[in-house]
Amino acid sequence: MHKFKRLDIMIAYSCNISCAGCISISDIKRSGIESFDNISTAIHKWKSVVTPNVVVLFGGEPCLHPRLQDICALVRQAWPEAIIRLITNGYLLDNFDSSKWFDFAPFEFQVSIHRQDHEPAINKKIKNIVQHRHPWTVSKQGGANQHRQITWRHNNFSIYKSIFSEFVVPYKKTQDQYLPWHSDPAQAHKICGSPATPILYKGLLYKCPPVANILDITGDNWFDYHAVDVHDDIKEFVQNIGCPESVCGQCPDQSQAVVINHFDKENVIVRHKNIN
């Protein structure tokens, strides 16, 4: 049994918004979700191999998965002590029974605000969840570049808003083709947005979301990278969590980096009309 600080699980490839520089490559029109059966099979296989402190349900936009709360129940059964974290842009939270989230505690929402002009509408959706429990403690973190801006906490259940004003684009794009930067892996790792975030992607473990998504989309394996299956010896994989590897050369270093401001309306496109 290998202990992980965090394990992401990719459950949706589609996203209802398009953010330039997304680490899940949701700035192109990806479609679909991972089937509930495939997710169930993957969790069942890996629950006896890894023990994560935090299990992150990841996308795309995970709220596009109609069985999201059933997936939460699967995770809770597989890893009873783990914190379940749902990373969402918040637009679609009204699609679910807001009172049911408390059944999955310890649980936390990371509601990522990608456009400042839409923050009031997202706040209303957060309040729809908050209304089901009392009391809450509220804390604020200062500074425009702070990851967590406001946190609501009730016992072992929390909601925090994340302000993502700047993204480092994790790929090199020429016209419609994605290409690697061939940067120095150690230098690229220094500015990585997910330096220690293994992800369970289509039943296999990958080093991080950009590696999993880009290799899947392009079909190219520029660095001879191999994801690990449940039957593989994953000791080397575990040892390399949080460490630079050759595949990190896929992403840019500081001198190559393209930084995108996500509060700029031009860089975040909402793919549906009503956000209220």
C-alpha positions as CSV (number, residue, x, y, z in Angstrom):
1,M,0.0,0.0,0.0
2,H,1.4,3.4,-1.1
3,K,0.5,6.6,0.7
4,F,-0.3,9.6,-1.6
5,K,-0.8,13.1,-0.3
6,R,-3.2,13.6,-3.2
7,L,-4.7,11.6,-6.1
8,D,-6.7,13.3,-8.9
9,I,-9.3,11.3,-10.8
10,M,-10.3,12.5,-14.2
11,I,-14.1,12.0,-14.5
12,A,-15.0,14.5,-17.3
13,Y,-13.2,15.6,-20.5
14,S,-15.8,18.2,-21.5
15,C,-16.0,21.6,-19.9
16,N,-18.7,24.3,-20.0
17,I,-16.1,27.0,-20.2
18,S,-13.0,27.4,-22.3
19,C,-10.0,28.8,-20.5
20,A,-6.9,29.5,-22.6
21,G,-3.9,27.5,-21.2
22,C,-6.1,25.0,-19.3
23,I,-4.0,22.1,-18.0
24,S,-6.8,19.7,-19.1
25,I,-6.7,21.2,-22.6
26,S,-10.3,22.3,-22.2
27,D,-9.6,25.3,-24.4
28,I,-10.4,23.0,-27.3
29,K,-13.8,21.4,-27.7
30,R,-13.2,18.1,-25.9
31,S,-16.3,16.0,-25.5
32,G,-17.6,13.3,-23.2
33,I,-17.2,12.0,-19.6
34,E,-15.6,8.9,-18.2
35,S,-18.3,6.2,-17.8
36,F,-19.5,5.5,-14.3
37,D,-18.6,1.8,-14.8
38,N,-15.0,2.7,-15.8
39,I,-14.6,5.0,-12.9
40,S,-16.0,2.3,-10.5
41,T,-13.6,-0.3,-11.9
42,A,-10.6,2.0,-11.6
43,I,-11.3,2.9,-8.0
44,H,-11.9,-0.7,-7.1
45,K,-8.6,-1.7,-8.6
46,W,-6.5,1.0,-7.1
47,K,-8.1,1.2,-3.6
48,S,-5.9,-1.7,-2.4
49,V,-2.7,-0.2,-3.9
50,V,-2.8,3.5,-2.9
51,T,-4.0,5.4,0.1
52,P,-4.5,9.1,-0.7
53,N,-5.0,11.7,2.0
54,V,-7.0,13.7,-0.6
55,V,-9.0,12.4,-3.6
56,V,-9.7,15.1,-6.1
57,L,-12.5,14.8,-8.6
58,F,-11.2,16.5,-11.7
59,G,-12.1,17.6,-15.2
60,G,-12.9,19.2,-17.6
61,E,-15.8,20.2,-15.4
62,P,-16.8,17.3,-13.1
63,C,-20.3,18.8,-12.6
64,L,-21.0,17.7,-16.2
65,H,-21.0,14.1,-15.0
66,P,-24.6,13.3,-14.2
67,R,-23.5,10.7,-11.6
68,L,-21.1,12.9,-9.8
69,Q,-22.6,12.3,-6.4
70,D,-22.6,8.6,-7.0
71,I,-18.9,8.8,-7.7
72,C,-18.4,10.7,-4.4
73,A,-20.1,7.8,-2.7
74,L,-17.7,5.3,-4.5
75,V,-14.7,7.3,-3.3
76,R,-16.0,7.5,0.2
77,Q,-16.5,3.7,0.4
78,A,-13.0,3.0,-1.1
79,W,-11.1,5.5,1.0
80,P,-13.1,6.1,4.2
81,E,-10.6,8.5,5.8
82,A,-9.7,10.6,2.7
83,I,-10.8,14.1,2.1
84,I,-12.9,14.3,-1.1
85,R,-12.2,17.5,-3.0
86,L,-14.3,18.6,-5.9
87,I,-12.6,21.1,-8.2
88,T,-15.3,23.0,-10.1
89,N,-15.9,26.3,-11.8
90,G,-19.2,26.5,-9.9
91,Y,-21.5,27.3,-12.8
92,L,-23.3,23.9,-12.7
93,L,-23.6,23.3,-8.9
94,D,-27.4,23.8,-9.2
95,N,-27.6,20.6,-11.1
96,F,-27.3,18.6,-7.9
97,D,-29.0,18.2,-4.6
98,S,-27.0,20.7,-2.6
99,S,-27.9,19.1,0.8
100,K,-26.4,15.7,-0.2
101,W,-22.8,17.0,-0.4
102,F,-22.6,16.8,3.4
103,D,-23.1,13.0,3.3
104,F,-19.6,12.7,1.8
105,A,-17.6,14.5,4.5
106,P,-14.7,15.0,5.0
107,F,-15.4,16.9,1.9
108,E,-14.3,20.2,0.3
109,F,-15.2,22.3,-2.7
110,Q,-12.6,24.1,-4.6
111,V,-14.6,26.6,-6.5
112,S,-12.4,28.2,-9.1
113,I,-13.3,31.7,-10.2
114,H,-12.0,32.2,-13.8
115,R,-13.8,35.4,-14.7
116,Q,-14.2,38.2,-12.2
117,D,-17.4,39.5,-13.8
118,H,-19.1,36.2,-13.0
119,E,-18.1,35.9,-9.4
120,P,-21.4,37.3,-8.0
121,A,-23.3,34.5,-9.8
122,I,-21.0,31.9,-8.5
123,N,-21.4,33.3,-5.0
124,K,-25.1,32.6,-5.1
125,K,-24.5,29.0,-6.0
126,I,-22.1,28.7,-3.0
127,K,-24.7,30.2,-0.7
128,N,-27.2,27.5,-1.8
129,I,-24.9,25.0,-0.3
130,V,-24.0,27.0,2.8
131,Q,-27.7,27.5,3.8
132,H,-28.0,23.8,4.7
133,R,-25.7,23.9,7.7
134,H,-24.9,26.3,10.6
135,P,-22.7,27.7,11.9
136,W,-19.8,28.4,9.5
137,T,-16.5,29.9,10.2
138,V,-15.3,32.2,7.4
139,S,-11.7,33.2,6.8
140,K,-10.2,35.4,4.2
141,Q,-6.7,35.4,2.7
142,G,-5.3,38.7,1.4
143,G,-3.4,39.4,-1.8
144,A,-4.4,39.3,-5.4
145,N,-2.2,36.2,-6.1
146,Q,-3.3,34.1,-3.1
147,H,-4.7,30.8,-4.2
148,R,-7.5,30.6,-1.6
149,Q,-9.4,33.9,-1.2
150,I,-12.3,33.0,1.1
151,T,-12.9,29.7,3.0
152,W,-16.2,28.6,4.6
153,R,-15.8,25.8,7.1
154,H,-18.4,23.7,9.0
155,N,-16.9,20.8,11.0
156,N,-15.1,18.6,8.4
157,F,-16.8,20.2,5.4
158,S,-15.3,23.3,3.7
159,I,-15.8,25.4,0.6
160,Y,-13.1,27.7,-0.7
161,K,-13.0,30.0,-3.6
162,S,-9.8,30.0,-5.7
163,I,-8.9,32.9,-7.8
164,F,-6.8,31.9,-10.8
165,S,-5.7,35.1,-12.4
166,E,-2.7,33.7,-14.2
167,F,-2.0,30.4,-15.9
168,V,1.3,29.2,-17.5
169,V,0.3,27.4,-20.7
170,P,1.5,23.8,-20.3
171,Y,2.0,23.2,-24.0
172,K,3.5,24.7,-27.2
173,K,0.9,25.1,-29.9
174,T,1.6,25.8,-33.6
175,Q,-1.6,26.3,-35.5
176,D,-3.7,23.2,-34.6
177,Q,-0.7,21.1,-33.5
178,Y,0.5,20.6,-29.9
179,L,4.2,20.3,-29.5
180,P,6.6,19.8,-26.6
181,W,8.9,22.6,-25.5
182,H,11.9,20.3,-24.9
183,S,12.8,22.5,-22.0
184,D,15.1,21.6,-19.1
185,P,13.0,19.4,-16.9
186,A,14.2,20.8,-13.7
187,Q,13.6,24.3,-14.8
188,A,10.2,23.5,-16.1
189,H,9.3,21.8,-12.8
190,K,10.2,24.9,-10.9
191,I,7.2,26.8,-12.4
192,C,4.9,23.9,-12.6
193,G,1.3,24.4,-11.5
194,S,0.9,20.8,-10.5
195,P,4.3,19.6,-9.5
196,A,3.1,16.8,-7.2
197,T,-0.3,15.8,-8.5
198,P,-0.6,12.2,-9.8
199,I,-3.8,11.6,-11.7
200,L,-5.8,8.5,-12.4
201,Y,-6.7,8.9,-16.0
202,K,-8.7,6.1,-17.9
203,G,-7.6,3.6,-15.2
204,L,-3.8,4.4,-15.4
205,L,-1.7,6.5,-13.1
206,Y,0.1,9.5,-14.8
207,K,2.6,12.0,-13.3
208,C,0.3,15.0,-13.7
209,P,-2.8,16.2,-15.5
210,P,-1.0,17.9,-18.4
211,V,1.0,14.8,-19.2
212,A,-2.1,12.6,-19.2
213,N,-4.2,15.0,-21.2
214,I,-1.6,16.0,-23.8
215,L,-0.4,12.5,-24.5
216,D,-4.0,11.3,-24.9
217,I,-5.0,14.1,-27.2
218,T,-2.0,14.1,-29.4
219,G,-1.3,10.4,-29.5
220,D,2.4,11.4,-29.4
221,N,4.9,10.2,-26.8
222,W,7.9,12.5,-27.2
223,F,9.7,11.4,-24.0
224,D,8.9,7.7,-24.0
225,Y,6.7,8.2,-21.0
226,H,4.7,5.2,-19.6
227,A,1.8,5.5,-17.3
228,V,1.5,2.7,-14.7
229,D,-1.2,0.1,-14.3
230,V,-2.3,-1.4,-11.1
231,H,-0.3,-4.6,-11.8
232,D,3.0,-2.7,-12.4
233,D,5.6,-2.1,-9.8
234,I,4.8,1.5,-8.9
235,K,7.7,2.2,-6.5
236,E,9.6,4.3,-9.0
237,F,6.4,6.2,-9.8
238,V,5.9,7.0,-6.1
239,Q,9.5,8.0,-5.7
240,N,9.2,10.5,-8.6
241,I,6.1,12.3,-7.3
242,G,7.1,15.9,-6.8
243,C,10.4,15.4,-8.6
244,P,11.4,16.5,-12.2
245,E,11.5,13.8,-14.8
246,S,12.4,13.9,-18.5
247,V,8.7,14.2,-19.4
248,C,8.6,17.6,-17.6
249,G,10.5,18.9,-20.7
250,Q,7.1,18.8,-22.4
251,C,6.2,22.0,-20.5
252,P,8.0,25.4,-20.7
253,D,10.6,26.8,-18.3
254,Q,10.5,30.4,-17.2
255,S,12.2,31.8,-20.3
256,Q,9.6,30.1,-22.6
257,A,6.5,30.5,-20.5
258,V,3.3,32.0,-22.0
259,V,1.2,33.4,-19.1
260,I,-2.5,33.8,-19.6
261,N,-4.7,36.1,-17.4
262,H,-8.0,34.3,-16.8
263,F,-9.8,37.4,-15.5
264,D,-9.6,38.8,-19.0
265,K,-13.0,38.0,-20.6
266,E,-11.2,37.2,-23.9
267,N,-9.4,34.3,-22.4
268,V,-12.4,32.6,-20.7
269,I,-15.4,31.7,-22.9
270,V,-18.6,30.4,-21.4
271,R,-20.2,27.8,-23.5
272,H,-23.7,28.3,-22.3
273,K,-25.7,31.5,-22.0
274,N,-27.3,31.5,-18.5
275,I,-24.9,31.6,-15.5
276,N,-27.4,32.9,-12.9
